[in-house]
Amino acid sequence: MRKTLKVLVVAGARPNFMKVAPLLAAFETRRAHGDDVEALLVHTGQHYDAKMSDNFFRDLGLPEPDICLDAGSGSHAEQTARVMVSFE
């Protein structure tokens, strides 16, 4: 019995988007070759306007996030707390 590899990819800030793009592309390639790989993209929502998020998703060919945690703006501590609570 084949098992599905389930991967949760979390991205929140612009440097993360650039790091997860090749990972998600590699998982998609594996799926196209018949591997049972399911990658879910979680966007923390720290960068939520078009200039800070949407443009990167488009330019890097990232799929729409499967889940958005809507962390919003605030201090680092506030954002981290909202991400942790939403992720839970």
VMD Tcl script that builds the backbone (N, CA, C; Angstrom):
set m [mol new atoms 264]
animate dup $m
set s [atomselect $m all]
$s set {name element resname resid chain x y z} {
  {N N MET 1 A 0.838 -1.178 0.000}
  {CA C MET 1 A 0.000 0.000 0.000}
  {C C MET 1 A 0.889 1.249 0.000}
  {N N ARG 2 A 0.665 2.128 -0.952}
  {CA C ARG 2 A 1.425 3.372 -1.017}
  {C C ARG 2 A 0.829 4.393 -0.070}
  {N N LYS 3 A 1.694 5.098 0.588}
  {CA C LYS 3 A 1.250 6.145 1.490}
  {C C LYS 3 A 1.529 7.493 0.854}
  {N N THR 4 A 0.652 8.438 1.129}
  {CA C THR 4 A 0.828 9.794 0.630}
  {C C THR 4 A 1.749 10.558 1.562}
  {N N LEU 5 A 2.754 11.194 0.977}
  {CA C LEU 5 A 3.627 12.090 1.733}
  {C C LEU 5 A 2.901 13.423 1.829}
  {N N LYS 6 A 2.590 13.846 3.028}
  {CA C LYS 6 A 1.895 15.118 3.231}
  {C C LYS 6 A 2.884 16.118 3.799}
  {N N VAL 7 A 2.988 17.259 3.116}
  {CA C VAL 7 A 3.949 18.285 3.489}
  {C C VAL 7 A 3.198 19.591 3.721}
  {N N LEU 8 A 3.480 20.223 4.836}
  {CA C LEU 8 A 2.891 21.519 5.155}
  {C C LEU 8 A 3.985 22.567 4.993}
  {N N VAL 9 A 3.799 23.478 4.060}
  {CA C VAL 9 A 4.780 24.522 3.771}
  {C C VAL 9 A 4.218 25.838 4.280}
  {N N VAL 10 A 4.945 26.480 5.183}
  {CA C VAL 10 A 4.480 27.725 5.796}
  {C C VAL 10 A 5.360 28.867 5.324}
  {N N ALA 11 A 4.727 29.927 4.828}
  {CA C ALA 11 A 5.446 31.121 4.390}
  {C C ALA 11 A 4.757 32.343 4.966}
  {N N GLY 12 A 5.558 33.302 5.403}
  {CA C GLY 12 A 4.947 34.469 6.004}
  {C C GLY 12 A 5.492 35.778 5.515}
  {N N ALA 13 A 6.777 35.835 5.263}
  {CA C ALA 13 A 7.414 37.088 4.859}
  {C C ALA 13 A 8.051 36.903 3.483}
  {N N ARG 14 A 8.374 38.003 2.850}
  {CA C ARG 14 A 8.883 37.944 1.479}
  {C C ARG 14 A 10.037 36.978 1.288}
  {N N PRO 15 A 11.038 36.924 2.164}
  {CA C PRO 15 A 12.117 35.949 1.935}
  {C C PRO 15 A 11.614 34.509 1.935}
  {N N ASN 16 A 10.547 34.238 2.691}
  {CA C ASN 16 A 9.980 32.889 2.718}
  {C C ASN 16 A 9.367 32.512 1.380}
  {N N PHE 17 A 8.714 33.472 0.718}
  {CA C PHE 17 A 8.068 33.177 -0.558}
  {C C PHE 17 A 9.100 32.681 -1.564}
  {N N MET 18 A 10.265 33.321 -1.594}
  {CA C MET 18 A 11.312 32.931 -2.535}
  {C C MET 18 A 11.888 31.561 -2.193}
  {N N LYS 19 A 11.869 31.200 -0.923}
  {CA C LYS 19 A 12.409 29.903 -0.498}
  {C C LYS 19 A 11.432 28.762 -0.771}
  {N N VAL 20 A 10.136 29.010 -0.618}
  {CA C VAL 20 A 9.178 27.921 -0.796}
  {C C VAL 20 A 8.825 27.674 -2.254}
  {N N ALA 21 A 9.037 28.653 -3.131}
  {CA C ALA 21 A 8.675 28.490 -4.545}
  {C C ALA 21 A 9.328 27.255 -5.169}
  {N N PRO 22 A 10.654 27.062 -5.036}
  {CA C PRO 22 A 11.242 25.855 -5.647}
  {C C PRO 22 A 10.804 24.564 -4.949}
  {N N LEU 23 A 10.522 24.627 -3.660}
  {CA C LEU 23 A 10.035 23.438 -2.962}
  {C C LEU 23 A 8.679 22.999 -3.502}
  {N N LEU 24 A 7.771 23.950 -3.629}
  {CA C LEU 24 A 6.439 23.625 -4.137}
  {C C LEU 24 A 6.508 23.136 -5.578}
  {N N ALA 25 A 7.391 23.732 -6.366}
  {CA C ALA 25 A 7.569 23.285 -7.761}
  {C C ALA 25 A 8.094 21.849 -7.792}
  {N N ALA 26 A 9.026 21.527 -6.903}
  {CA C ALA 26 A 9.575 20.167 -6.858}
  {C C ALA 26 A 8.507 19.159 -6.448}
  {N N PHE 27 A 7.683 19.517 -5.476}
  {CA C PHE 27 A 6.606 18.616 -5.071}
  {C C PHE 27 A 5.620 18.402 -6.212}
  {N N GLU 28 A 5.327 19.462 -6.951}
  {CA C GLU 28 A 4.404 19.350 -8.081}
  {C C GLU 28 A 5.007 18.458 -9.175}
  {N N THR 29 A 6.301 18.578 -9.404}
  {CA C THR 29 A 6.978 17.723 -10.380}
  {C C THR 29 A 6.875 16.261 -9.967}
  {N N ARG 30 A 7.079 15.996 -8.674}
  {CA C ARG 30 A 6.980 14.617 -8.182}
  {C C ARG 30 A 5.564 14.073 -8.386}
  {N N ARG 31 A 4.572 14.926 -8.145}
  {CA C ARG 31 A 3.177 14.498 -8.364}
  {C C ARG 31 A 2.951 14.173 -9.826}
  {N N ALA 32 A 3.490 15.002 -10.713}
  {CA C ALA 32 A 3.331 14.784 -12.155}
  {C C ALA 32 A 3.980 13.472 -12.599}
  {N N HIS 33 A 4.977 13.023 -11.852}
  {CA C HIS 33 A 5.651 11.761 -12.170}
  {C C HIS 33 A 5.042 10.574 -11.425}
  {N N GLY 34 A 3.904 10.799 -10.789}
  {CA C GLY 34 A 3.174 9.711 -10.176}
  {C C GLY 34 A 3.399 9.487 -8.692}
  {N N ASP 35 A 4.221 10.293 -8.062}
  {CA C ASP 35 A 4.428 10.139 -6.626}
  {C C ASP 35 A 3.229 10.680 -5.859}
  {N N ASP 36 A 2.923 10.025 -4.750}
  {CA C ASP 36 A 1.842 10.485 -3.883}
  {C C ASP 36 A 2.387 11.530 -2.923}
  {N N VAL 37 A 2.331 12.783 -3.358}
  {CA C VAL 37 A 2.813 13.900 -2.558}
  {C C VAL 37 A 1.706 14.933 -2.498}
  {N N GLU 38 A 1.389 15.354 -1.302}
  {CA C GLU 38 A 0.389 16.406 -1.116}
  {C C GLU 38 A 1.038 17.531 -0.336}
  {N N ALA 39 A 1.210 18.675 -0.986}
  {CA C ALA 39 A 1.815 19.838 -0.334}
  {C C ALA 39 A 0.742 20.895 -0.122}
  {N N LEU 40 A 0.594 21.328 1.105}
  {CA C LEU 40 A -0.339 22.401 1.434}
  {C C LEU 40 A 0.460 23.652 1.762}
  {N N LEU 41 A 0.052 24.769 1.198}
  {CA C LEU 41 A 0.713 26.042 1.441}
  {C C LEU 41 A -0.095 26.851 2.443}
  {N N VAL 42 A 0.570 27.207 3.542}
  {CA C VAL 42 A -0.040 28.045 4.566}
  {C C VAL 42 A 0.639 29.407 4.513}
  {N N HIS 43 A -0.143 30.440 4.339}
  {CA C HIS 43 A 0.357 31.820 4.319}
  {C C HIS 43 A -0.006 32.435 5.670}
  {N N THR 44 A 0.993 32.923 6.384}
  {CA C THR 44 A 0.702 33.487 7.704}
  {C C THR 44 A -0.107 34.769 7.619}
  {N N GLY 45 A -0.057 35.450 6.490}
  {CA C GLY 45 A -0.803 36.690 6.343}
  {C C GLY 45 A -0.104 37.902 6.939}
  {N N GLN 46 A 1.188 37.775 7.225}
  {CA C GLN 46 A 1.946 38.912 7.750}
  {C C GLN 46 A 2.054 40.016 6.703}
  {N N HIS 47 A 2.272 39.613 5.465}
  {CA C HIS 47 A 2.298 40.559 4.344}
  {C C HIS 47 A 1.015 40.311 3.561}
  {N N TYR 48 A 0.110 41.251 3.628}
  {CA C TYR 48 A -1.236 41.002 3.127}
  {C C TYR 48 A -1.666 41.935 1.993}
  {N N ASP 49 A -0.855 42.940 1.638}
  {CA C ASP 49 A -1.266 43.773 0.516}
  {C C ASP 49 A -0.575 43.306 -0.762}
  {N N ALA 50 A -1.061 43.795 -1.899}
  {CA C ALA 50 A -0.577 43.318 -3.195}
  {C C ALA 50 A 0.926 43.501 -3.370}
  {N N LYS 51 A 1.468 44.614 -2.903}
  {CA C LYS 51 A 2.896 44.878 -3.079}
  {C C LYS 51 A 3.759 43.954 -2.231}
  {N N MET 52 A 3.239 43.510 -1.123}
  {CA C MET 52 A 4.030 42.699 -0.203}
  {C C MET 52 A 3.780 41.203 -0.357}
  {N N SER 53 A 2.718 40.811 -1.034}
  {CA C SER 53 A 2.379 39.398 -1.099}
  {C C SER 53 A 1.949 38.966 -2.495}
  {N N ASP 54 A 0.861 39.513 -3.000}
  {CA C ASP 54 A 0.296 39.053 -4.266}
  {C C ASP 54 A 1.301 39.096 -5.410}
  {N N ASN 55 A 2.087 40.163 -5.476}
  {CA C ASN 55 A 3.074 40.280 -6.547}
  {C C ASN 55 A 4.086 39.144 -6.484}
  {N N PHE 56 A 4.507 38.774 -5.289}
  {CA C PHE 56 A 5.473 37.684 -5.140}
  {C C PHE 56 A 4.846 36.353 -5.548}
  {N N PHE 57 A 3.616 36.123 -5.172}
  {CA C PHE 57 A 2.947 34.885 -5.559}
  {C C PHE 57 A 2.860 34.792 -7.075}
  {N N ARG 58 A 2.479 35.870 -7.719}
  {CA C ARG 58 A 2.362 35.879 -9.176}
  {C C ARG 58 A 3.724 35.707 -9.834}
  {N N ASP 59 A 4.696 36.526 -9.426}
  {CA C ASP 59 A 6.007 36.507 -10.065}
  {C C ASP 59 A 6.746 35.189 -9.859}
  {N N LEU 60 A 6.538 34.545 -8.725}
  {CA C LEU 60 A 7.224 33.288 -8.429}
  {C C LEU 60 A 6.418 32.059 -8.849}
  {N N GLY 61 A 5.215 32.282 -9.373}
  {CA C GLY 61 A 4.379 31.175 -9.815}
  {C C GLY 61 A 3.853 30.326 -8.673}
  {N N LEU 62 A 3.684 30.948 -7.515}
  {CA C LEU 62 A 3.157 30.225 -6.360}
  {C C LEU 62 A 1.650 30.038 -6.488}
  {N N PRO 63 A 1.148 28.903 -6.035}
  {CA C PRO 63 A -0.308 28.711 -6.047}
  {C C PRO 63 A -0.961 29.558 -4.963}
  {N N GLU 64 A -2.258 29.701 -5.074}
  {CA C GLU 64 A -3.006 30.354 -3.994}
  {C C GLU 64 A -2.788 29.543 -2.725}
  {N N PRO 65 A -2.630 30.211 -1.596}
  {CA C PRO 65 A -2.458 29.454 -0.353}
  {C C PRO 65 A -3.684 28.595 -0.052}
  {N N ASP 66 A -3.433 27.424 0.494}
  {CA C ASP 66 A -4.532 26.563 0.924}
  {C C ASP 66 A -5.173 27.112 2.187}
  {N N ILE 67 A -4.344 27.742 3.018}
  {CA C ILE 67 A -4.803 28.315 4.276}
  {C C ILE 67 A -4.110 29.650 4.479}
  {N N CYS 68 A -4.851 30.655 4.938}
  {CA C CYS 68 A -4.254 31.938 5.302}
  {C C CYS 68 A -4.600 32.217 6.765}
  {N N LEU 69 A -3.564 32.475 7.545}
  {CA C LEU 69 A -3.757 32.681 8.983}
  {C C LEU 69 A -4.092 34.122 9.352}
  {N N ASP 70 A -3.986 35.057 8.398}
  {CA C ASP 70 A -4.381 36.456 8.613}
  {C C ASP 70 A -3.735 37.092 9.833}
  {N N ALA 71 A -2.422 36.944 9.960}
  {CA C ALA 71 A -1.704 37.525 11.105}
  {C C ALA 71 A -1.758 39.044 11.100}
  {N N GLY 72 A -1.803 39.652 9.926}
  {CA C GLY 72 A -1.882 41.109 9.840}
  {C C GLY 72 A -0.625 41.806 10.313}
  {N N SER 73 A -0.752 43.073 10.588}
  {CA C SER 73 A 0.400 43.870 10.992}
  {C C SER 73 A 0.477 43.961 12.510}
  {N N GLY 74 A 1.573 44.513 12.968}
  {CA C GLY 74 A 1.797 44.672 14.406}
  {C C GLY 74 A 3.246 44.404 14.724}
  {N N SER 75 A 3.556 44.394 15.974}
  {CA C SER 75 A 4.928 44.108 16.384}
  {C C SER 75 A 5.247 42.642 16.076}
  {N N HIS 76 A 6.516 42.327 16.117}
  {CA C HIS 76 A 6.931 40.946 15.865}
  {C C HIS 76 A 6.234 39.992 16.847}
  {N N ALA 77 A 6.168 40.381 18.098}
  {CA C ALA 77 A 5.529 39.548 19.120}
  {C C ALA 77 A 4.039 39.366 18.831}
  {N N GLU 78 A 3.359 40.445 18.434}
  {CA C GLU 78 A 1.927 40.358 18.140}
  {C C GLU 78 A 1.664 39.430 16.958}
  {N N GLN 79 A 2.454 39.598 15.887}
  {CA C GLN 79 A 2.278 38.748 14.719}
  {C C GLN 79 A 2.561 37.286 15.051}
  {N N THR 80 A 3.640 37.052 15.778}
  {CA C THR 80 A 3.992 35.683 16.149}
  {C C THR 80 A 2.886 35.048 16.975}
  {N N ALA 81 A 2.352 35.794 17.907}
  {CA C ALA 81 A 1.264 35.269 18.750}
  {C C ALA 81 A 0.042 34.924 17.909}
  {N N ARG 82 A -0.341 35.814 16.980}
  {CA C ARG 82 A -1.507 35.548 16.143}
  {C C ARG 82 A -1.279 34.328 15.252}
  {N N VAL 83 A -0.067 34.195 14.704}
  {CA C VAL 83 A 0.246 33.026 13.874}
  {C C VAL 83 A 0.139 31.757 14.717}
  {N N MET 84 A 0.701 31.778 15.903}
  {CA C MET 84 A 0.685 30.585 16.759}
  {C C MET 84 A -0.742 30.193 17.138}
  {N N VAL 85 A -1.559 31.159 17.489}
  {CA C VAL 85 A -2.943 30.871 17.864}
  {C C VAL 85 A -3.726 30.367 16.658}
  {N N SER 86 A -3.564 31.005 15.517}
  {CA C SER 86 A -4.286 30.583 14.305}
  {C C SER 86 A -3.828 29.210 13.836}
  {N N PHE 87 A -2.543 28.960 13.932}
  {CA C PHE 87 A -1.990 27.679 13.491}
  {C C PHE 87 A -2.514 26.542 14.352}
  {N N GLU 88 A -2.671 26.821 15.611}
  {CA C GLU 88 A -3.173 25.813 16.549}
  {C C GLU 88 A -4.581 25.401 16.165}
}
mol reanalyze $m
mol bondsrecalc $m
mol representation Tube
mol addrep $m
